[in-house]
Amino acid sequence: MQPSSILCRAQEAAQRSRAAAATLDNVRRQAIKAADAWAKEAIDAEQRETRLARSRIVAGEAAGRRAALGMVDDKAENDDDIDDGSDFPDVEAMED
């Protein structure tokens, strides 16, 4: 599971706060490095979220165009896609 941009920004802020309050230099440096890492992860998460939103919009528009043209999903009309178990040989028939 990938973290959301909101979580990443919250973690970044927590690490920056920790760095500001640190009295030890090594603790401050590590907190700054962690905050920088969370900032990079937040940027990646924002890009993922933007791509996902854009792809949902495009998919919705495509579905709307198909509906407007009266087109239906092939799988919905195809009775062969219904799983009635006919894809597998009948065990009883094989035993006879």
N, C-alpha and C positions, 0 to 999 in steps of 0.2 A: 504494500500500500504506500502510496506517495503522499507526502505531507502537503497540506494546502498552503497557499501563500500567507494566509492569516496566521497559521501556526508558526510558520517560518519567521514572519515579522515579529511575532510575540517573543519567540526564542531569541531573536537577534536583540530585541530591546532588553530582555532579561540579562543577556550576557554583557551588553554595554553598561547596564546599571551595575552589574557585578564588577566590571572593570573599573568603573568610576569610584566604587566604594572600597576597592581592594587596597590594603596597606602594603601588601607584599608585591614586589615588582614581577616575580614569576607568575603569580596568580593573575595580575593585571594583563600580562602579555598573553596568557592562555585564554583569558576571557575575551580579549580583543580578537584573537585568532578564531575563536568559536563564533563570535558575532559576525566576523567577516564571512565565515563558512555558511552561517545561516542566511546572510544577505544574498550570497550567490544562489543558495537553494531556493530562496524566495523568488528570485528573478526567474529561475527555471520553472518554478511552480506557476508563476504568473503567465509565462509563455504557454505552458501546458493548458492552463485554464482558458486562455484566449483561444487557442487552437480548438479545444473541445467545444467552446461556445460557438465558434465560427462553423465547425462541422455540423453541429446540431441545427444551426440556422439553414445551412445548405441542404441538409437532409430533409428538413421541414418544407423548404421551398420545393424540393424535388417531389416530395409526397403530395404536396398541394397541386403541382402541375399534373402528376399522374391522375389524381382524383378529378381534376377539372377536365382532363381528356377522356375520362371514363376508363382509364387503364386500371387494372387490378393486379395485385401481386400474383405471379404465376403459381406460387406454392399454395395460395388460398384456393385457386380454382382446380388444381391438379389433385384428383382423388388418389393417385398412386402414392402421394406423399403421406397419406394417412397410415399410421403404423398399426396394421391389423395382424401382424405376426406372419404375414404371407411371404415375407422375405426369407424365412427359415423353413427348411423342410419339416414336415410333420413327423414327429418322433414315432408315433404309432404306425404310420405308413412305412417307415423304414424298418420297423421290427417285423412286419409281416412278410 
